[in-house]
């Protein structure tokens, strides 16, 4: 039995051997390699995906320890995309990984999305300029874009259909330009226990992040992988904006809007 067959033997029964081959051949571009992007890479490679492009210009900081699974005492100060790429190869040495350590830019977005099947938008919430560059190119190439946001002990999943609402249509053109995004747009379910002052700070730009813990990142990516596999294996269209999926463990909520 070869490495791949043994590594993913326990997938069979959930997926057929034919479906596992489809997963293996899936080509995924992950923009942003922090909490969500790093988790997406980890869960996809452990599902059996072998083809990746990963992009991030940022470096790990101590504040990333709480929710970014590739962040630890040895990776502080290192480029996130490079660390994620290295870890993908440690998990499956047969993976093919192309690393873009300058992030997604107008100059490289075409190359980044060339010959890929799925796009994961894990760019920081407060960096809509780069998000728009990514979404615009993905739409042109008829690629679905999956993005998840974590807040508290919960997360939401948004999927952009290349023939449906664009990012600009969904957020509003002024929101994209100003970078001031209503929190409920990316977190359709705002938990009852979330500090309203912190949430308001996200909207006004005075806060840099939505408060969340590592569990929330895992929940968001679990929903994302489920919808990606629906598209790849079942050939079934995912729930796309303005629809969404959202979950919160403390409020014990699971919401699906189609």
Residue pairs with C-beta under 8 A, 6 or more apart in sequence:
1 9
3 92
3 93
3 94
4 24
4 48
4 50
4 92
4 94
7 48
7 92
8 20
8 47
8 48
11 20
11 23
11 47
11 48
12 20
15 23
15 233
19 233
20 48
22 232
22 233
23 47
23 48
23 49
23 229
23 232
23 233
24 48
24 49
24 50
25 50
25 51
26 44
26 49
26 51
26 117
26 118
26 232
27 51
27 52
27 53
27 115
27 116
27 117
27 118
28 40
28 44
28 49
28 51
28 52
28 53
28 116
28 117
28 118
28 119
28 120
29 52
29 53
29 54
29 55
29 112
29 113
29 116
29 118
29 119
29 120
30 37
30 40
30 41
30 52
30 53
30 54
30 55
30 84
30 120
30 122
31 37
31 55
31 56
31 103
31 104
31 112
31 119
31 120
31 121
31 122
31 123
31 130
31 134
32 55
32 56
32 103
32 120
32 121
32 122
32 123
32 124
33 41
33 54
33 55
33 56
33 58
33 70
33 80
33 81
33 83
33 84
33 122
34 56
34 58
34 64
34 68
34 80
34 122
34 124
35 64
35 67
35 68
35 69
35 122
35 150
35 212
35 214
35 217
36 120
36 122
36 147
36 148
36 149
36 150
36 217
36 220
36 221
37 54
37 56
37 80
37 84
37 120
37 122
38 68
38 69
38 70
38 71
38 80
38 84
39 69
39 217
39 218
39 220
39 221
40 120
40 122
40 221
40 224
40 225
41 52
41 54
41 84
41 87
41 88
42 69
42 70
42 87
42 91
43 221
43 222
43 225
44 52
44 225
44 228
45 52
45 88
45 91
45 92
45 95
46 91
47 225
47 229
50 92
50 94
50 95
50 96
51 95
51 96
52 85
52 88
52 95
52 96
52 97
52 98
53 97
53 98
53 99
53 100
53 112
53 116
54 81
54 84
54 85
54 88
54 97
54 98
54 99
54 100
55 81
55 99
55 100
55 101
55 102
55 103
55 104
55 108
55 112
56 79
56 80
56 81
56 84
56 100
56 101
56 103
57 79
57 81
57 101
57 102
57 103
58 79
58 80
58 103
59 77
59 78
59 79
59 80
60 68
60 70
60 71
60 75
60 76
60 77
60 78
60 80
60 83
61 76
61 77
62 76
64 71
65 71
65 72
66 213
66 214
67 150
67 212
67 213
67 214
67 216
67 217
68 80
68 217
69 214
69 217
70 80
70 83
70 84
70 87
75 83
79 101
81 99
81 100
81 101
81 103
82 99
82 101
85 97
85 99
88 95
88 97
89 95
89 97
100 108
100 112
102 108
103 130
104 112
104 123
104 130
104 133
104 134
105 130
105 133
106 133
109 133
109 134
109 137
110 137
112 134
112 137
113 119
113 134
113 137
113 138
113 141
113 143
116 143
117 143
117 232
118 143
118 144
118 146
118 228
118 231
118 232
119 134
119 138
119 143
119 144
119 145
119 146
120 145
120 146
120 147
120 224
121 131
121 134
121 135
121 145
121 146
121 147
121 160
122 147
122 148
123 130
123 131
123 134
125 149
125 181
125 186
125 202
125 209
125 210
126 179
126 202
126 205
126 208
126 209
127 179
128 171
128 175
128 176
128 179
128 181
129 179
131 167
131 176
132 167
132 168
132 176
134 145
135 145
135 160
135 166
135 167
135 168
136 166
138 144
138 145
138 160
138 162
139 160
139 162
139 166
141 162
142 162
142 163
143 162
144 159
144 160
144 161
144 162
144 231
144 238
144 240
145 159
145 160
145 167
146 157
146 158
146 159
146 160
146 224
146 227
146 228
146 238
147 157
147 158
147 159
147 160
147 186
148 155
148 156
148 157
148 158
148 220
148 221
148 223
148 224
149 155
149 156
149 158
149 186
149 187
149 210
149 220
150 210
150 212
150 213
150 216
150 217
150 219
150 220
151 183
151 187
151 190
151 191
151 194
151 199
151 210
151 211
151 212
151 216
152 191
152 193
152 194
152 211
152 212
152 213
152 216
152 248
152 250
153 191
153 212
153 213
153 215
153 216
153 219
153 248
153 249
153 250
154 189
154 191
154 216
154 219
154 246
154 247
154 248
154 249
154 250
154 251
154 253
155 212
155 216
155 217
155 219
155 220
155 223
155 246
155 247
156 186
156 187
156 188
156 189
156 220
156 244
156 245
156 246
156 247
157 220
157 223
157 224
157 227
157 239
157 244
157 245
157 246
158 170
158 186
158 241
158 244
159 227
159 238
159 239
159 240
159 241
160 166
160 167
160 170
160 240
160 241
161 237
161 240
161 241
164 240
164 241
165 240
165 241
165 242
167 176
168 176
170 185
170 241
170 242
171 181
171 185
175 181
175 182
175 185
179 205
180 203
180 204
180 205
181 202
181 203
182 203
183 190
183 199
183 202
183 203
183 210
184 190
186 210
187 210
187 246
188 244
188 246
188 255
188 257
189 246
189 247
189 248
189 251
189 253
189 255
190 199
191 248
191 250
191 251
192 251
193 250
193 251
194 211
195 211
198 207
198 211
199 210
201 207
202 209
202 210
215 249
219 247
219 249
223 245
223 247
227 238
227 239
227 245
228 238
230 236
230 238
231 237
231 238
239 245
239 256
239 257
239 258
242 257
243 256
243 257
243 258
244 255
244 256
244 257
245 255
245 256
245 257
246 253
246 254
246 255
247 253
247 254
247 255
